[in-house]
């Protein structure tokens, strides 16, 4: 949605028709939520999309989770014992864990779920490379036997995109297919009978859930559910969603467009606030095996053509505190952040210089297929700006607009462009995973086993392994700078900035917890 369309829509919000709202369960106990986009899947281990992640946090649990400061803590486990120089981890499940189908959570369910996640996640794949065995000697005990120590194991098992979500063993047979049922052990259960794709998803309070005893802080501690149901309302048009919030037809809009926030701040009984502590790290992901983007010279030119400040300004408007740009391949102020190579972004070459890069690199006007999703409004804006930048330097951009679900399904294709393949698409990385090389899945460059796009760069892989194995913070800092320099050379993804959007909700909704994703425990509706 373009800025002028948003502003025009905002002027007519009060006149918008009432949206139908079921009153099942009593209005005071039903929380209606508008996510940024329709979740393309209910399986967060299968699909790393942000909407699926947020949905998954309600339904599934992980062995470990994070507090507001991103420190990992035991969640499904009571704790762990580390032996044999860091190569043997023994984890004990806490009592009171039940799946939504009425069966107890067993260690073998956890083993099957984690192995399924490892097959799909770049970080999980790295752990698997270091692992001799993962076993369940009894119903409450997991034993990891590693060939090399991996001190970041709890942090990896607390990640959320893709999520090492625990589900019944019977649902874990094929890691390359979505789980046939949506059954977890989390504080909410999926109501399959009320799901309407593209319209509504319903999660009900799981009455048999036993919270941890600690006070809650984002994902750490006791998940106390204070509503009967959470109904996700899929409203693709941002102005319609904001209008529904203004009139009280929905309770919470995850990420209203920034242009609509001044109107919402003036609306009675509406609260606008940032609760997302890290926001989104949007990038463009190229295809490394087909088409012009398989040419490193083209990727370097595309990186040089992007002006991150233009991208963030188009998205966030005058809210300068709501974004950071330009940024490198790690998020600012993190342990791996570096100035290495940043002159390219701070003092970019002009159009003529980039055109010379393309000519010298062998680009001859070949078509670049840009998958442009329009239903996440942020991606729509960011893609539009990027496409203009690429065309200005002489790239032949074939824009193929579609919905986000189609992008997530199509991006796994390895077909060439002439057979329906793709060249580049947008993604929103979780910034919490890009503070260092451990969880940064987009940095994995191990070819066919890497995330979609399938980059292959032995130097990045070697530097990443060296960073993980180094006990010296100064050496890690040096290695992170080398990783960033090699990323500028190879371009595993194109950073677009980092934005920290605000959410909006009715004033009778309280208890939202600050953190990198919206969560629904501790939330009350008066």
N, C-alpha and C positions, 0 to 999 in steps of 0.2 A: 504494500500500500504506500503510495507516494504522499509526501508531507501535505500537499494541498488537499488531497482527498481526506486525510485525517482531520484537518482543520474544518473542512466543510461538514464532515460527519459530526464533529463535536458540537457544532452549532444547533444540530437538530436532535440531540440526545433526548431531551425532555419529551419530545413528541413521538418517540418510538413506541411501537405497540408492545403490550405486555407479553412476555414469553410464558408459555405454559410451564407450570412448576408443580410437579406432583407433591402432595403433602403427606406421603406415606411416612408413618413413624412419628408424626407430630412435628410441627414446624420448628419448635424449639430444639429438637434433637436431630434435625437434618441439616447438614452443612453443604451448601452448594458451591462448587469450586470450578472456575474456568481456567483450564491449563493453556499453555501457549499454543499447543497443537494437539491434534488427535493422536493418542499413543498408537504407534504402528504395531505394537505387540504388547502382551501382558507378561512376557518372559524376559526379565532384565539380564539374564545370562546369555540369552540368544540375541537380543537387540540392544545396543548401547544408547539408543535415542534418549534424550533428556526426559521426555514425557514418560517413556517406559521406565526409566530409572526412578522417577518420582512415584509412579504407580507401584513399582516394585518395593519401595521403602515401606509402603503400607502393608503389603501382603506377605512379603518374605523377610526372613532374617538372615544375618550373616554371623559367622563365628566371632568376629571382632567388629567393632564399630568405632566412630570417632566423636570426640567432643568438639566444641565450637572452635578450638584452636588446632584441630585436626590431629590430635594425639590419639593413637589407637588404644582401645580398651577392650577387655573381654566382654562379650555379649551373650552368645549362646553357650560359651564355655565359662566354667568357673575360673579357669586360669590355665597356665602351662608350666611345664618343667623342661628346661633346656639342658642337654647333656652332650657328652662326646664332642667337646669343643665347638658346640653350635650346630652339630650335624644330626642330632636326635631331639625332636620336639614331641613331648607327650601332652595332649590336650584332653581335658575332662569336661564333658557336657554338664551344664547345670541341670538340676531337677525341674520338673514341671513344664517341659517342652512338649507341645502337642501340635500335630498338623490339623488343618481345617477339616480333614476327612475323618477325624476322630482317632487316628493312629498315633502312637508315640513317636517322637523323633529319636532315631537311633544313630549310632556312630556310622553305621554302614550307609545310611541315607546321606550323611555328610560327605563321606568318601566319594560316593557316586556323584553327588552334586559338584564337588570341587574338581573332580577329574573331568566332568563335562565342561566346567568353566575353563579349565586349563587348556582344553582343546580349542577354545575359541578366543581366549584373551591373550594379547601379546605378553603381558606380565605373567599370567599363569603359565604360558609356554616357557618363559624363562625359568620359572621355578621348576617346571617339569624336567628341564634340561639338567638340573642339578639334583634331581631326586632319584633315589634308588627305589623307594616304596612309600606308599601311604596306606596304612592298614587300620582296621577296626578290630582289635582283639576281643572287645566286648561291646555291649550296647552303649556305653558312656565314654569310651576311650578311643581317641585317634592318636596314631603314632606316625610321625614323619621321620623317614630315614633319608638324609641328604648326603650326596657325595661331597658337596662344598657347603660351608655355612652360608646362611641367608638371614641376617639379623632383621631384615625388614619384613619377615613373614607376617606378623600381625597387621602391619600397615597394608600389605597387599591383600590380605583377607578381609580388610575393612573397606576396600574400594567399592565404588558404586557404578562404574561404567566401563565395560560390562560388570555386572554384579556377581560375585561368587555366592549366589542365592541358594539357600538350602531348601530342597524339595524332596518328596518321597523318592526312594531309589527307583521305583517302577516307572517314574517319569523321566529318568535320566538316560534312557537307552541310547538315544541318538543325539549327539551334541550338535548336529547340523540341521536339526529340525526343531521348530518351536515345541515346547512341552505340550502334550496333548490336553492337559488340564491345568488350570491355574490354582494350585494348592501350595500354600506355604504354611508357616507357623507364626506369622506376624500378628500384630494387634488388630488388623482388619482382615476380613475374608471377602473374596470375590463373589459377587452375586451374578452368576452366569446367566440366569433367566432374565435379567433386566438389562443386559448389555446390548446396546445398539451401536454398531460401529459408525463413527462420524457424528454421533449424537449424544450418547450418554453411557457412562460406566458407573457402576454402583459398588461401593465397598461398605459392608456392615461390620459393626463391632464384633470381634471374636470373643464370645463370652468365656471361653476356657483359657484365655491368655493369662499368663502369670508374669507380671512385670518384675524386673530386677528391683532390689531394695534401694539402690542409690537414687539420690535426687537427679532428675533428668537435666542434661545439658546437651542440646541438639540430639545426637544419636547415642550418647552415653547415658546410662542410667535406666530408670523405670519408665516404661511407656504406658502412661495412664490415659485411656481413651475416655473422653468426656461427652461424646455425641453418639447417637445410635447408628447413624449412617453418614457417609460422605458421598455425595453425588457429583460426579464430574460432568459438567455441561460443555460440550464441544461447540464453541461459537467462533468460527474462523474470522469474522469481521471484527476488528478491534473496536470500532465505534459502537457496534451493537453490544459487545461485551461490556464496554464502559457504561452504556446507557442502561443495561440491565442492572449493573451495580448501583448506579445513581438512583434508580427507582426501587431498589430493594428486591429485585427478582432473583438475584444471585448474591451470595455472601462474600465471595472472595475472587478477585481476578489476579492470576499469578503475576503477569507482567504486562500492564497496560502500556501502550506506546507512549513515549515521553511527551509527545505533543498533546496528549489527552490529560496529562497529570495536572496542569493548572486548573482545568475545569473540575476535575475530581477533587482537588484540594478545596475548592469553593463549595462543594456539594455537601449539604447537611448530612451528618451521620455517616460520612465516609472518611476513612483514615488512609493516608498515603505515607508509606514508610519503607526504608530499605531494611529488609531482614536478611537478605542474601549477603553473606560476608565476603564472597569471592567472585560472584558474578559468572560471566561466561568468557571463555577464551576462543573467539571465533577464528576459524582458519579456512583456507581453501585446500582441498586435498586433491593432488593430481593423480593421474593414472601413469604408472611407471613402466607398463609393459606394452601399451598400444598408443598409436597416434603421436601427434607433435609433442605432447607433454612427456613422452618417454625420452625426449632429447633434453639433456641437462641444460643446454644453452637456452632453450625455450623457457624452462622453469626459472632460470636465473633472471631472464628478462621479465617474466611475469611478476616475480618478487620485486624487482626494481620498479615496475610500473605502478605498484600499489602504494597509495598514500594513506597510511593508517589514520591520520587525523581527519582526512576527508571521509573515510569510512565511518569513524566514530561520530563525527559531527552530523552526518546524514542520519545516523541512528538516534543519537542522544540529544541533538539540538544544542541548546545553550547550557545544558547541564554539564559543565566542565568537570565537576567533581564526580560525575557518573562514569568516567572512562579514563583509561590510560593508553597513551599512544605517543610515539611508536614504542613497541616492545619487541623483544627478540623471541627466541624459541623457548624460553622459560619465562614465567611470570615475574614481574618486578618485585624487588625486595625479598625474593626467595633465596634459599641457600645456593642455588645454581645460577641465579641471575648474573649477567656479565655484560660488560661494554664491548666485548670482543665482536668485531664486525659491524657494530651498530652504525658506523658512519654511512653505510649504504642506505639506511633508513632515515637517518637524520639529515643527510645531504644527498638525496637521490640524484642519479644522473637524469639529464633532460631527455625529451622525446627522441631527439636525433641520435643521442648516444645509445639509447635502448634499441632503436632501429638498427644501428650498426651491430649491436650484440646479436640481434636476430639474424641479420644477413651473414655475419661471420660464422654464426653457429649452424648455418645450413637450413634455416627456416625459409620455405618458399611459398608461404601463403596457404598452407594446408589447414583444413577445417579443424576447429577445436570445439568439441561438444560440451557445452556448459549446462549441467543439470541445475535448473533454477527453481527451487521450491517457493511457492507463493503463500502457503498457509501459515508457516511461522513468519509473522511480519518482520522480525529482525532479519531473517535470512533474505527476505524479499528485498529489503533496503540495501543490505550489504552486497548482494549479488548485482543489483542494478548499478551501484557505484563501481564495482570491480569490472563489470562488462564494459562500461564506458572507458575506464582506464586502459583496458586491454586493446580496445579498438583504436584508441588514440595513438598507440605505438605500432599499429599495423597488423595486429593479430586478427585472423578471420574467426570470429566468435559465433558459433551456432547455438543460440540460446534456446533451450528446450524447457519451457515452463511446465511445471507439474506440481503435484502435492508431495508433502514430505514422505508419506508412506511409500509412494512410488520410488522416490530417491533411495530410501533405505533398502528397498527390494532390488532395485536395478544396480546399485553400486557394487554388489557382489559378483556381477557378471564380468568374466574375463574375455568376452567376445570383442573382436576389433570393431572400430567405429562403423564400418559399412554393414555390420551385422547387429546393429543396435547397441554397441558399446558406448562408452563415455570417456570424457577427457578430464573433467574436473567438477567438483561439487563442494558446497559449503558444509562445515560441521562446527559444532560448538563443543570444544573440549572442556572438561571440568578443570578449572585452574588449580584446584587442590592437587591434581595429579601431575602438574607441570611446575612444581617447586623444585624438583630434582629429577634425575634420570630414571629413578626406580619404577614409578608408576606411569610414566609418560608413554602410553601405548603408541602414540603417533610417532615416537622416536625410534621404535623398533624397525630396523631395516634388514630383516632376515628373510627377504625374498618371499617365497610362496607362503611362508608361515606368518608374514607380517599382516597388519590390518589391511583392509581393502585399499587398492592402489598398488600393493605389493612391492614397495621399494627394497632395494638391495644395496647395502653399503657396509662392507666389512670393517671399515675404519670406525664408523659410528658405533657399531656393535662392540668392537674391541674396547673403545673408550668408555662405553657405558658399563661393560663388565668390570673394567679397572676401577671406575668410580664406585661401584657397589662393593668391591672387595677392599677398597682402601680404608684403613682406620684413621687416616690423617685428614682433618678438615681442610688444611691448606692445600694438600694434594688434590682433594676432591674439588676444591675451587678451581685449581689449575686445569683439571680434567674437564670440568663443566665448560670452561672457556674454550677448550679445544673442541668439545662437542658442538658448541654453538658455531665456531668458525667452520667446521665441516658441514654443519647444517646450512650455512649461507652458501657454501660451495655446491652442496648436493640438492638442497631444497626438498626435504621430506614433506613439508607443508608450508603454506604461505600465511603467516600471522596477519590478522586484520586489526589487532588491538585487544583490549580487555574492557568489557563494560559491566557495570554494576547497577542493574535496573532496580527500580522501586516496585513494590507490590501495592495493592489497594484492596481494602475490605470494609465491610460495614462495621460501625463502631461497637456493635454488640458482640463482635467476634474478638475474643481475647486469648492470650496464652501462646501466641505463635513464638516459636523458638528460633533464634538467630542461628544461621548456619549456611552451608553452600547449596542447600536444596530445601524446598518447603516440606515440612513434616506435619502430621495431623494429630499426633498424640499431644496431650497437654492443652489442646485447643478447646475452648468453651464457646457456646452460643447462648447468650442470655435471652 
